[in-house]
Amino acid sequence: MSSYLNSARKQFEYYKSLGDKTFQQLSEEQIFCHPSEESNSIAIIIKHLVGNMLSRWTNFLTEDGEKEWRNRDKEFINSFKTKEDLITYWESGWECLFNAINPLKTEDSERIIYIRNEGHTVTEGINRQLCHYAYHVGQIVFLGKILLDSNWKSLSISKGQSKNYNKNKFSKEKSRKHFTEDL
C-alpha cells in the first residue's frame, strides 16, 4: 500500500505538471476563451477543479468531501480577471490536495471517508479524485492544443517520434521507477 500512496502522489504531480505546462504556452486571452456557448473555458475548468479540490481535501479524513461552503454552480461562472490570479487559485487547490495526502500512511488506506454522505475507503477516495482530475486536465490540454494549433509544444511523445522514443527506452537497462521520473 505504501507503493500505492507514492504512485498516487506522483500521478497527481504528473497531472498538475500537464496543466502547468499547458498554461505556460497559453496567453491570458486563450485561457479565458470560450470555444462555444455550451463549452467551458480553461479558466472555468480550473475554477471547477480547484473548487472540487478545496472541498474534497480540506479535512479529508474527518469531514464529508462535499463541504456546505462549496457552491459548485458558481464554479462555472468566471470570476477571474487575470491569468496570474487563476494560476494562484490553481496552486491553492493542489497545495490543499498534497497537504492532505502527503501525511497518509499505509494504515489509513482502509479508513472510511465520505463524499456526499457515501462512504469510501481512503484508497477509493483517492482513485475517484485522481480519475476526476485526469479527466479535466485532459480537457485543459486538449483545449490548449486546439487554441495553439501548430504552435503547440507536445507534452508527451510528439507525432512521428514513437519509434525514436521507444528505441531510446529499450536501449537502456531495465529499471524499476515511476514513469514520471524521466519527464
Protein Blocks (a to p, Z undefined) as FASTA:
>chain_A
ZZmmmmmmmmmmmmmmmmmmmmmmpcfklmmpcfbfkbccfklmmmmmmmmmmmmmgokl
lpcfbdfklcfklmmpcfbfbfklmmmmmmmmmmmmmmmmmmpcfklmmpccdeehiacd
fklmmmmmmmmmmmmmmmmmmmmmmmnmmmpccfbdcehilmmmmmmmmmpccddddfkl
mZZ
